[in-house]
Amino acid sequence: MKYLLQASNDIEKGSTKVFVVAGRRILLAHTKEGEYYAVDDLCSHDGAALDTGELYGYEVECPRHGACFDIRSGKVLTLPATEDITSYPVTVDDAGISVEIN
């Protein structure tokens, strides 16, 4: 199902924003290159919220223990996390920014 997150695409480049969609915290990342990606806002290592971590290119770093995840795929990149997080397809069009959640 497709969910509209925001009616405009004015999230600052190089930043993230959290939305609660279908009972899930979704982290929307806007890269400095202008691309949008969405992943669960939950570190698979200890459940920390990733929105207070840093966004470096296509990586988001957990603020607690430094685990990094690829925002394009949800793949874990560094320890101590060992499990991937879920990524979601993002659409940006005249209606705004939407995410697809199955």
Biopython code that builds the backbone (N, CA, C, O; Angstrom):
import numpy as np
from Bio.PDB.StructureBuilder import StructureBuilder

atoms = [
    (1, "MET", "N", (0.838, -1.168, 0.000)),
    (1, "MET", "CA", (0.000, 0.000, 0.000)),
    (1, "MET", "C", (0.889, 1.240, 0.000)),
    (1, "MET", "O", (1.922, 1.270, 0.669)),
    (2, "LYS", "N", (0.494, 2.239, -0.737)),
    (2, "LYS", "CA", (1.251, 3.478, -0.854)),
    (2, "LYS", "C", (0.712, 4.501, 0.149)),
    (2, "LYS", "O", (-0.496, 4.713, 0.253)),
    (3, "TYR", "N", (1.639, 5.134, 0.889)),
    (3, "TYR", "CA", (1.284, 6.128, 1.896)),
    (3, "TYR", "C", (1.965, 7.451, 1.571)),
    (3, "TYR", "O", (3.167, 7.484, 1.306)),
    (4, "LEU", "N", (1.212, 8.528, 1.590)),
    (4, "LEU", "CA", (1.768, 9.861, 1.388)),
    (4, "LEU", "C", (2.408, 10.307, 2.700)),
    (4, "LEU", "O", (1.738, 10.380, 3.730)),
    (5, "LEU", "N", (3.697, 10.602, 2.658)),
    (5, "LEU", "CA", (4.404, 11.051, 3.849)),
    (5, "LEU", "C", (4.314, 12.553, 4.011)),
    (5, "LEU", "O", (4.070, 13.062, 5.105)),
    (6, "GLN", "N", (4.513, 13.248, 2.918)),
    (6, "GLN", "CA", (4.558, 14.702, 2.966)),
    (6, "GLN", "C", (4.092, 15.247, 1.627)),
    (6, "GLN", "O", (4.464, 14.721, 0.578)),
    (7, "ALA", "N", (3.283, 16.293, 1.656)),
    (7, "ALA", "CA", (2.709, 16.851, 0.434)),
    (7, "ALA", "C", (3.711, 17.674, -0.366)),
    (7, "ALA", "O", (3.431, 18.049, -1.504)),
    (8, "SER", "N", (4.859, 17.956, 0.205)),
    (8, "SER", "CA", (5.898, 18.695, -0.526)),
    (8, "SER", "C", (7.213, 17.942, -0.393)),
    (8, "SER", "O", (7.351, 17.062, 0.457)),
    (9, "ASN", "N", (8.170, 18.289, -1.229)),
    (9, "ASN", "CA", (9.475, 17.636, -1.118)),
    (9, "ASN", "C", (10.525, 18.638, -0.658)),
    (9, "ASN", "O", (11.580, 18.781, -1.276)),
    (10, "ASP", "N", (10.219, 19.330, 0.441)),
    (10, "ASP", "CA", (11.098, 20.389, 0.931)),
    (10, "ASP", "C", (11.957, 19.974, 2.124)),
    (10, "ASP", "O", (12.404, 20.831, 2.886)),
    (11, "ILE", "N", (12.191, 18.680, 2.295)),
    (11, "ILE", "CA", (13.096, 18.231, 3.351)),
    (11, "ILE", "C", (14.518, 18.588, 2.923)),
    (11, "ILE", "O", (14.922, 18.306, 1.795)),
    (12, "GLU", "N", (15.260, 19.198, 3.813)),
    (12, "GLU", "CA", (16.610, 19.669, 3.497)),
    (12, "GLU", "C", (17.516, 18.524, 3.047)),
    (12, "GLU", "O", (17.493, 17.438, 3.625)),
    (13, "LYS", "N", (18.308, 18.778, 2.017)),
    (13, "LYS", "CA", (19.251, 17.769, 1.537)),
    (13, "LYS", "C", (20.260, 17.442, 2.634)),
    (13, "LYS", "O", (20.715, 18.321, 3.365)),
    (14, "GLY", "N", (20.595, 16.166, 2.731)),
    (14, "GLY", "CA", (21.547, 15.717, 3.743)),
    (14, "GLY", "C", (20.930, 15.518, 5.110)),
    (14, "GLY", "O", (21.643, 15.430, 6.109)),
    (15, "SER", "N", (19.587, 15.446, 5.163)),
    (15, "SER", "CA", (18.922, 15.287, 6.457)),
    (15, "SER", "C", (17.911, 14.141, 6.414)),
    (15, "SER", "O", (17.653, 13.546, 5.368)),
    (16, "THR", "N", (17.356, 13.859, 7.579)),
    (16, "THR", "CA", (16.357, 12.801, 7.712)),
    (16, "THR", "C", (15.147, 13.331, 8.459)),
    (16, "THR", "O", (15.209, 14.358, 9.135)),
    (17, "LYS", "N", (14.045, 12.608, 8.320)),
    (17, "LYS", "CA", (12.821, 12.956, 9.037)),
    (17, "LYS", "C", (12.058, 11.662, 9.293)),
    (17, "LYS", "O", (12.059, 10.762, 8.453)),
    (18, "VAL", "N", (11.410, 11.568, 10.446)),
    (18, "VAL", "CA", (10.668, 10.364, 10.813)),
    (18, "VAL", "C", (9.180, 10.568, 10.606)),
    (18, "VAL", "O", (8.627, 11.626, 10.909)),
    (19, "PHE", "N", (8.545, 9.531, 10.082)),
    (19, "PHE", "CA", (7.095, 9.491, 9.909)),
    (19, "PHE", "C", (6.591, 8.192, 10.512)),
    (19, "PHE", "O", (7.259, 7.162, 10.411)),
    (20, "VAL", "N", (5.423, 8.227, 11.138)),
    (20, "VAL", "CA", (4.801, 7.004, 11.627)),
    (20, "VAL", "C", (3.757, 6.600, 10.595)),
    (20, "VAL", "O", (2.799, 7.328, 10.336)),
    (21, "VAL", "N", (3.964, 5.421, 10.013)),
    (21, "VAL", "CA", (3.114, 4.928, 8.925)),
    (21, "VAL", "C", (2.741, 3.490, 9.222)),
    (21, "VAL", "O", (3.615, 2.657, 9.463)),
    (22, "ALA", "N", (1.460, 3.191, 9.208)),
    (22, "ALA", "CA", (0.966, 1.826, 9.425)),
    (22, "ALA", "C", (1.579, 1.217, 10.687)),
    (22, "ALA", "O", (1.923, 0.035, 10.709)),
    (23, "GLY", "N", (1.712, 2.029, 11.732)),
    (23, "GLY", "CA", (2.246, 1.560, 13.002)),
    (23, "GLY", "C", (3.753, 1.395, 13.034)),
    (23, "GLY", "O", (4.286, 0.840, 13.995)),
    (24, "ARG", "N", (4.459, 1.865, 12.006)),
    (24, "ARG", "CA", (5.918, 1.750, 11.939)),
    (24, "ARG", "C", (6.552, 3.128, 11.899)),
    (24, "ARG", "O", (5.998, 4.065, 11.323)),
    (25, "ARG", "N", (7.720, 3.240, 12.517)),
    (25, "ARG", "CA", (8.510, 4.471, 12.404)),
    (25, "ARG", "C", (9.382, 4.329, 11.162)),
    (25, "ARG", "O", (10.241, 3.451, 11.084)),
    (26, "ILE", "N", (9.147, 5.205, 10.200)),
    (26, "ILE", "CA", (9.874, 5.180, 8.931)),
    (26, "ILE", "C", (10.817, 6.381, 8.887)),
    (26, "ILE", "O", (10.392, 7.518, 9.092)),
    (27, "LEU", "N", (12.095, 6.125, 8.618)),
    (27, "LEU", "CA", (13.089, 7.164, 8.478)),
    (27, "LEU", "C", (13.206, 7.518, 6.997)),
    (27, "LEU", "O", (13.595, 6.682, 6.182)),
    (28, "LEU", "N", (12.871, 8.741, 6.661)),
    (28, "LEU", "CA", (13.012, 9.232, 5.289)),
    (28, "LEU", "C", (14.308, 10.025, 5.222)),
    (28, "LEU", "O", (14.501, 10.981, 5.973)),
    (29, "ALA", "N", (15.188, 9.623, 4.325)),
    (29, "ALA", "CA", (16.478, 10.287, 4.164)),
    (29, "ALA", "C", (16.509, 11.006, 2.828)),
    (29, "ALA", "O", (16.123, 10.443, 1.804)),
    (30, "HIS", "N", (16.968, 12.250, 2.838)),
    (30, "HIS", "CA", (17.130, 13.036, 1.614)),
    (30, "HIS", "C", (18.632, 13.266, 1.450)),
    (30, "HIS", "O", (19.230, 14.041, 2.197)),
    (31, "THR", "N", (19.237, 12.596, 0.478)),
    (31, "THR", "CA", (20.687, 12.688, 0.300)),
    (31, "THR", "C", (21.082, 14.049, -0.255)),
    (31, "THR", "O", (20.251, 14.794, -0.775)),
    (32, "LYS", "N", (22.347, 14.350, -0.134)),
    (32, "LYS", "CA", (22.868, 15.610, -0.691)),
    (32, "LYS", "C", (22.766, 15.624, -2.210)),
    (32, "LYS", "O", (22.787, 16.687, -2.830)),
    (33, "GLU", "N", (22.657, 14.441, -2.804)),
    (33, "GLU", "CA", (22.490, 14.326, -4.260)),
    (33, "GLU", "C", (21.046, 14.564, -4.687)),
    (33, "GLU", "O", (20.756, 14.648, -5.880)),
    (34, "GLY", "N", (20.126, 14.673, -3.701)),
    (34, "GLY", "CA", (18.723, 14.954, -3.998)),
    (34, "GLY", "C", (17.832, 13.737, -4.072)),
    (34, "GLY", "O", (16.670, 13.854, -4.462)),
    (35, "GLU", "N", (18.343, 12.563, -3.708)),
    (35, "GLU", "CA", (17.547, 11.337, -3.753)),
    (35, "GLU", "C", (16.895, 11.082, -2.400)),
    (35, "GLU", "O", (17.425, 11.470, -1.359)),
    (36, "TYR", "N", (15.737, 10.424, -2.427)),
    (36, "TYR", "CA", (15.019, 10.061, -1.202)),
    (36, "TYR", "C", (15.037, 8.552, -1.027)),
    (36, "TYR", "O", (14.867, 7.801, -1.987)),
    (37, "TYR", "N", (15.246, 8.111, 0.225)),
    (37, "TYR", "CA", (15.211, 6.699, 0.577)),
    (37, "TYR", "C", (14.490, 6.564, 1.903)),
    (37, "TYR", "O", (14.487, 7.487, 2.717)),
    (38, "ALA", "N", (13.870, 5.394, 2.118)),
    (38, "ALA", "CA", (13.152, 5.158, 3.369)),
    (38, "ALA", "C", (13.535, 3.799, 3.940)),
    (38, "ALA", "O", (13.593, 2.800, 3.222)),
    (39, "VAL", "N", (13.795, 3.781, 5.254)),
    (39, "VAL", "CA", (14.118, 2.551, 5.985)),
    (39, "VAL", "C", (13.418, 2.603, 7.335)),
    (39, "VAL", "O", (12.928, 3.650, 7.756)),
    (40, "ASP", "N", (13.379, 1.449, 8.011)),
    (40, "ASP", "CA", (12.868, 1.446, 9.376)),
    (40, "ASP", "C", (13.753, 2.326, 10.245)),
    (40, "ASP", "O", (14.977, 2.319, 10.107)),
    (41, "ASP", "N", (13.133, 3.081, 11.137)),
    (41, "ASP", "CA", (13.867, 3.954, 12.060)),
    (41, "ASP", "C", (14.191, 3.170, 13.327)),
    (41, "ASP", "O", (13.821, 3.571, 14.430)),
    (42, "LEU", "N", (14.887, 2.051, 13.155)),
    (42, "LEU", "CA", (15.128, 1.153, 14.275)),
    (42, "LEU", "C", (16.398, 0.357, 14.019)),
    (42, "LEU", "O", (16.454, -0.440, 13.082)),
    (43, "CYS", "N", (17.406, 0.564, 14.833)),
    (43, "CYS", "CA", (18.647, -0.196, 14.703)),
    (43, "CYS", "C", (18.372, -1.656, 15.041)),
    (43, "CYS", "O", (17.755, -1.950, 16.065)),
    (44, "SER", "N", (18.819, -2.559, 14.199)),
    (44, "SER", "CA", (18.581, -3.989, 14.435)),
    (44, "SER", "C", (19.456, -4.540, 15.558)),
    (44, "SER", "O", (19.246, -5.670, 15.999)),
    (45, "HIS", "N", (20.425, -3.770, 16.026)),
    (45, "HIS", "CA", (21.299, -4.226, 17.109)),
    (45, "HIS", "C", (20.646, -4.053, 18.473)),
    (45, "HIS", "O", (20.620, -4.990, 19.272)),
    (46, "ASP", "N", (20.115, -2.858, 18.747)),
    (46, "ASP", "CA", (19.547, -2.635, 20.082)),
    (46, "ASP", "C", (18.262, -1.820, 20.096)),
    (46, "ASP", "O", (17.801, -1.408, 21.161)),
    (47, "GLY", "N", (17.684, -1.585, 18.934)),
    (47, "GLY", "CA", (16.397, -0.899, 18.875)),
    (47, "GLY", "C", (16.459, 0.608, 18.987)),
    (47, "GLY", "O", (15.425, 1.249, 19.171)),
    (48, "ALA", "N", (17.636, 1.190, 18.882)),
    (48, "ALA", "CA", (17.760, 2.655, 18.958)),
    (48, "ALA", "C", (17.120, 3.307, 17.743)),
    (48, "ALA", "O", (17.109, 2.734, 16.654)),
    (49, "ALA", "N", (16.591, 4.498, 17.934)),
    (49, "ALA", "CA", (16.045, 5.272, 16.823)),
    (49, "ALA", "C", (17.198, 5.821, 15.996)),
    (49, "ALA", "O", (18.106, 6.454, 16.535)),
    (50, "LEU", "N", (17.163, 5.582, 14.687)),
    (50, "LEU", "CA", (18.242, 6.025, 13.809)),
    (50, "LEU", "C", (18.147, 7.507, 13.459)),
    (50, "LEU", "O", (19.122, 8.089, 12.983)),
    (51, "ASP", "N", (16.989, 8.124, 13.687)),
    (51, "ASP", "CA", (16.819, 9.529, 13.291)),
    (51, "ASP", "C", (17.720, 10.487, 14.056)),
    (51, "ASP", "O", (17.943, 11.610, 13.604)),
    (52, "THR", "N", (18.240, 10.072, 15.199)),
    (52, "THR", "CA", (19.158, 10.929, 15.936)),
    (52, "THR", "C", (20.613, 10.623, 15.597)),
    (52, "THR", "O", (21.530, 11.223, 16.159)),
    (53, "GLY", "N", (20.817, 9.687, 14.674)),
    (53, "GLY", "CA", (22.157, 9.375, 14.197)),
    (53, "GLY", "C", (22.539, 10.278, 13.040)),
    (53, "GLY", "O", (21.784, 11.175, 12.664)),
    (54, "GLU", "N", (23.712, 10.037, 12.481)),
    (54, "GLU", "CA", (24.231, 10.854, 11.387)),
    (54, "GLU", "C", (23.984, 10.191, 10.042)),
    (54, "GLU", "O", (24.014, 8.966, 9.920)),
    (55, "LEU", "N", (23.739, 11.022, 9.034)),
    (55, "LEU", "CA", (23.602, 10.566, 7.658)),
    (55, "LEU", "C", (24.872, 10.956, 6.922)),
    (55, "LEU", "O", (25.204, 12.137, 6.823)),
    (56, "TYR", "N", (25.581, 9.958, 6.404)),
    (56, "TYR", "CA", (26.814, 10.164, 5.650)),
    (56, "TYR", "C", (26.621, 9.569, 4.264)),
    (56, "TYR", "O", (26.704, 8.352, 4.099)),
    (57, "GLY", "N", (26.368, 10.392, 3.284)),
    (57, "GLY", "CA", (26.132, 9.863, 1.934)),
    (57, "GLY", "C", (24.920, 8.952, 1.923)),
    (57, "GLY", "O", (23.793, 9.402, 2.131)),
    (58, "TYR", "N", (25.154, 7.660, 1.680)),
    (58, "TYR", "CA", (24.072, 6.678, 1.660)),
    (58, "TYR", "C", (24.051, 5.815, 2.912)),
    (58, "TYR", "O", (23.443, 4.744, 2.919)),
    (59, "GLU", "N", (24.711, 6.275, 3.972)),
    (59, "GLU", "CA", (24.773, 5.516, 5.215)),
    (59, "GLU", "C", (24.166, 6.316, 6.355)),
    (59, "GLU", "O", (24.360, 7.527, 6.465)),
    (60, "VAL", "N", (23.419, 5.600, 7.210)),
    (60, "VAL", "CA", (22.939, 6.204, 8.444)),
    (60, "VAL", "C", (23.609, 5.441, 9.583)),
    (60, "VAL", "O", (23.676, 4.212, 9.577)),
    (61, "GLU", "N", (24.105, 6.204, 10.561)),
    (61, "GLU", "CA", (24.825, 5.617, 11.682)),
    (61, "GLU", "C", (23.962, 5.660, 12.941)),
    (61, "GLU", "O", (23.390, 6.697, 13.278)),
    (62, "CYS", "N", (23.876, 4.538, 13.621)),
    (62, "CYS", "CA", (23.134, 4.473, 14.877)),
    (62, "CYS", "C", (23.856, 5.308, 15.931)),
    (62, "CYS", "O", (25.075, 5.204, 16.069)),
    (63, "PRO", "N", (23.118, 6.136, 16.680)),
    (63, "PRO", "CA", (23.754, 7.007, 17.665)),
    (63, "PRO", "C", (24.267, 6.271, 18.903)),
    (63, "PRO", "O", (25.098, 6.818, 19.629)),
    (64, "ARG", "N", (23.806, 5.069, 19.163)),
    (64, "ARG", "CA", (24.216, 4.374, 20.382)),
    (64, "ARG", "C", (25.562, 3.674, 20.267)),
    (64, "ARG", "O", (26.467, 3.929, 21.061)),
    (65, "HIS", "N", (25.697, 2.790, 19.278)),
    (65, "HIS", "CA", (26.911, 1.973, 19.200)),
    (65, "HIS", "C", (27.621, 2.060, 17.863)),
    (65, "HIS", "O", (28.603, 1.353, 17.641)),
    (66, "GLY", "N", (27.136, 2.927, 16.955)),
    (66, "GLY", "CA", (27.853, 3.184, 15.717)),
    (66, "GLY", "C", (27.604, 2.227, 14.566)),
    (66, "GLY", "O", (28.297, 2.307, 13.551)),
    (67, "ALA", "N", (26.645, 1.330, 14.685)),
    (67, "ALA", "CA", (26.325, 0.455, 13.551)),
    (67, "ALA", "C", (25.847, 1.321, 12.386)),
    (67, "ALA", "O", (25.137, 2.304, 12.596)),
    (68, "CYS", "N", (26.229, 0.964, 11.168)),
    (68, "CYS", "CA", (25.822, 1.723, 9.982)),
    (68, "CYS", "C", (24.994, 0.855, 9.049)),
    (68, "CYS", "O", (25.207, -0.352, 8.931)),
    (69, "PHE", "N", (24.034, 1.511, 8.384)),
    (69, "PHE", "CA", (23.137, 0.835, 7.454)),
    (69, "PHE", "C", (23.086, 1.613, 6.152)),
    (69, "PHE", "O", (23.150, 2.842, 6.149)),
    (70, "ASP", "N", (22.969, 0.889, 5.040)),
    (70, "ASP", "CA", (22.817, 1.501, 3.727)),
    (70, "ASP", "C", (21.354, 1.899, 3.565)),
    (70, "ASP", "O", (20.477, 1.037, 3.607)),
    (71, "ILE", "N", (21.076, 3.186, 3.381)),
    (71, "ILE", "CA", (19.692, 3.648, 3.286)),
    (71, "ILE", "C", (19.019, 3.230, 1.985)),
    (71, "ILE", "O", (17.793, 3.283, 1.883)),
    (72, "ARG", "N", (19.797, 2.817, 0.990)),
    (72, "ARG", "CA", (19.225, 2.379, -0.283)),
    (72, "ARG", "C", (18.644, 0.976, -0.195)),
    (72, "ARG", "O", (17.685, 0.654, -0.897)),
    (73, "SER", "N", (19.219, 0.143, 0.662)),
    (73, "SER", "CA", (18.814, -1.262, 0.716)),
    (73, "SER", "C", (18.475, -1.761, 2.112)),
    (73, "SER", "O", (17.845, -2.809, 2.254)),
    (74, "GLY", "N", (18.881, -1.027, 3.147)),
    (74, "GLY", "CA", (18.703, -1.478, 4.517)),
    (74, "GLY", "C", (19.794, -2.431, 4.987)),
    (74, "GLY", "O", (19.758, -2.900, 6.124)),
    (75, "LYS", "N", (20.760, -2.719, 4.125)),
    (75, "LYS", "CA", (21.839, -3.653, 4.470)),
    (75, "LYS", "C", (22.695, -3.095, 5.609)),
    (75, "LYS", "O", (23.039, -1.913, 5.631)),
    (76, "VAL", "N", (23.026, -3.980, 6.553)),
    (76, "VAL", "CA", (23.931, -3.600, 7.624)),
    (76, "VAL", "C", (25.336, -3.502, 7.045)),
    (76, "VAL", "O", (25.755, -4.358, 6.266)),
    (77, "LEU", "N", (26.060, -2.457, 7.428)),
    (77, "LEU", "CA", (27.401, -2.217, 6.902)),
    (77, "LEU", "C", (28.498, -2.416, 7.942)),
    (77, "LEU", "O", (29.624, -2.779, 7.599)),
    (78, "THR", "N", (28.174, -2.181, 9.209)),
    (78, "THR", "CA", (29.190, -2.310, 10.259)),
    (78, "THR", "C", (28.600, -2.925, 11.520)),
    (78, "THR", "O", (27.403, -2.824, 11.788)),
    (79, "LEU", "N", (29.474, -3.561, 12.278)),
    (79, "LEU", "CA", (29.108, -4.092, 13.588)),
    (79, "LEU", "C", (28.866, -2.934, 14.543)),
    (79, "LEU", "O", (29.367, -1.842, 14.277)),
    (80, "PRO", "N", (28.149, -3.096, 15.612)),
    (80, "PRO", "CA", (27.751, -4.363, 16.181)),
    (80, "PRO", "C", (26.466, -4.960, 15.590)),
    (80, "PRO", "O", (26.109, -6.085, 15.939)),
    (81, "ALA", "N", (25.771, -4.250, 14.718)),
    (81, "ALA", "CA", (24.567, -4.820, 14.095)),
    (81, "ALA", "C", (24.975, -5.941, 13.143)),
    (81, "ALA", "O", (26.016, -5.870, 12.490)),
    (82, "THR", "N", (24.145, -6.969, 13.075)),
    (82, "THR", "CA", (24.401, -8.086, 12.163)),
    (82, "THR", "C", (23.197, -8.375, 11.273)),
    (82, "THR", "O", (23.292, -9.179, 10.346)),
    (83, "GLU", "N", (22.072, -7.731, 11.544)),
    (83, "GLU", "CA", (20.859, -7.948, 10.752)),
    (83, "GLU", "C", (20.485, -6.680, 9.996)),
    (83, "GLU", "O", (20.592, -5.572, 10.522)),
    (84, "ASP", "N", (20.044, -6.860, 8.747)),
    (84, "ASP", "CA", (19.586, -5.743, 7.922)),
    (84, "ASP", "C", (18.305, -5.148, 8.499)),
    (84, "ASP", "O", (17.613, -5.786, 9.292)),
    (85, "ILE", "N", (18.001, -3.921, 8.091)),
    (85, "ILE", "CA", (16.714, -3.306, 8.411)),
    (85, "ILE", "C", (15.903, -3.235, 7.115)),
    (85, "ILE", "O", (16.460, -3.364, 6.025)),
    (86, "THR", "N", (14.628, -3.038, 7.229)),
    (86, "THR", "CA", (13.760, -3.011, 6.057)),
    (86, "THR", "C", (13.860, -1.673, 5.339)),
    (86, "THR", "O", (13.856, -0.615, 5.967)),
    (87, "SER", "N", (13.950, -1.736, 4.022)),
    (87, "SER", "CA", (13.911, -0.526, 3.203)),
    (87, "SER", "C", (12.594, -0.514, 2.437)),
    (87, "SER", "O", (11.986, -1.561, 2.218)),
    (88, "TYR", "N", (12.159, 0.675, 2.032)),
    (88, "TYR", "CA", (10.866, 0.841, 1.374)),
    (88, "TYR", "C", (11.020, 1.691, 0.124)),
    (88, "TYR", "O", (11.775, 2.663, 0.126)),
    (89, "PRO", "N", (10.312, 1.337, -0.950)),
    (89, "PRO", "CA", (10.345, 2.161, -2.165)),
    (89, "PRO", "C", (9.723, 3.534, -1.909)),
    (89, "PRO", "O", (8.688, 3.648, -1.253)),
    (90, "VAL", "N", (10.369, 4.566, -2.436)),
    (90, "VAL", "CA", (9.905, 5.947, -2.284)),
    (90, "VAL", "C", (9.553, 6.508, -3.652)),
    (90, "VAL", "O", (10.266, 6.278, -4.629)),
    (91, "THR", "N", (8.449, 7.247, -3.717)),
    (91, "THR", "CA", (8.028, 7.930, -4.932)),
    (91, "THR", "C", (7.932, 9.420, -4.639)),
    (91, "THR", "O", (7.341, 9.828, -3.639)),
    (92, "VAL", "N", (8.514, 10.225, -5.512)),
    (92, "VAL", "CA", (8.391, 11.679, -5.400)),
    (92, "VAL", "C", (7.725, 12.158, -6.686)),
    (92, "VAL", "O", (8.252, 11.968, -7.782)),
    (93, "ASP", "N", (6.545, 12.790, -6.531)),
    (93, "ASP", "CA", (5.823, 13.304, -7.688)),
    (93, "ASP", "C", (5.069, 14.573, -7.306)),
    (93, "ASP", "O", (5.335, 15.154, -6.253)),
    (94, "ASP", "N", (4.151, 15.003, -8.130)),
    (94, "ASP", "CA", (3.417, 16.241, -7.861)),
    (94, "ASP", "C", (2.610, 16.177, -6.559)),
    (94, "ASP", "O", (2.335, 17.211, -5.950)),
    (95, "ALA", "N", (2.229, 14.962, -6.129)),
    (95, "ALA", "CA", (1.459, 14.815, -4.905)),
    (95, "ALA", "C", (2.339, 14.975, -3.659)),
    (95, "ALA", "O", (1.838, 15.322, -2.589)),
    (96, "GLY", "N", (3.641, 14.726, -3.790)),
    (96, "GLY", "CA", (4.563, 14.824, -2.666)),
    (96, "GLY", "C", (5.455, 13.610, -2.594)),
    (96, "GLY", "O", (5.837, 13.047, -3.620)),
    (97, "ILE", "N", (5.788, 13.203, -1.375)),
    (97, "ILE", "CA", (6.671, 12.061, -1.133)),
    (97, "ILE", "C", (5.833, 10.935, -0.543)),
    (97, "ILE", "O", (5.152, 11.108, 0.467)),
    (98, "SER", "N", (5.898, 9.769, -1.201)),
    (98, "SER", "CA", (5.138, 8.607, -0.763)),
    (98, "SER", "C", (6.076, 7.434, -0.548)),
    (98, "SER", "O", (7.157, 7.368, -1.133)),
    (99, "VAL", "N", (5.644, 6.506, 0.304)),
    (99, "VAL", "CA", (6.396, 5.283, 0.570)),
    (99, "VAL", "C", (5.458, 4.097, 0.370)),
    (99, "VAL", "O", (4.269, 4.174, 0.680)),
    (100, "GLU", "N", (6.001, 3.010, -0.147)),
    (100, "GLU", "CA", (5.236, 1.777, -0.387)),
    (100, "GLU", "C", (5.548, 0.788, 0.727)),
    (100, "GLU", "O", (6.699, 0.402, 0.927)),
    (101, "ILE", "N", (4.502, 0.381, 1.454)),
    (101, "ILE", "CA", (4.657, -0.594, 2.541)),
    (101, "ILE", "C", (3.702, -1.748, 2.259)),
    (101, "ILE", "O", (2.502, -1.556, 2.063)),
    (102, "ASN", "N", (4.271, -2.951, 2.244)),
    (102, "ASN", "CA", (3.439, -4.150, 2.012)),
    (102, "ASN", "C", (2.882, -4.697, 3.281)),
    (102, "ASN", "O", (2.165, -5.698, 3.260)),
]
sb = StructureBuilder()
sb.init_structure("model")
sb.init_model(0)
sb.init_chain("A")
sb.init_seg("    ")
for serial, (resi, resn, name, xyz) in enumerate(atoms, 1):
    if name == "N":
        sb.init_residue(resn, " ", resi, " ")
    sb.init_atom(name, np.array(xyz, "f"), 0.0, 1.0, " ", f" {name:<3s}", serial, name[0])
structure = sb.get_structure()
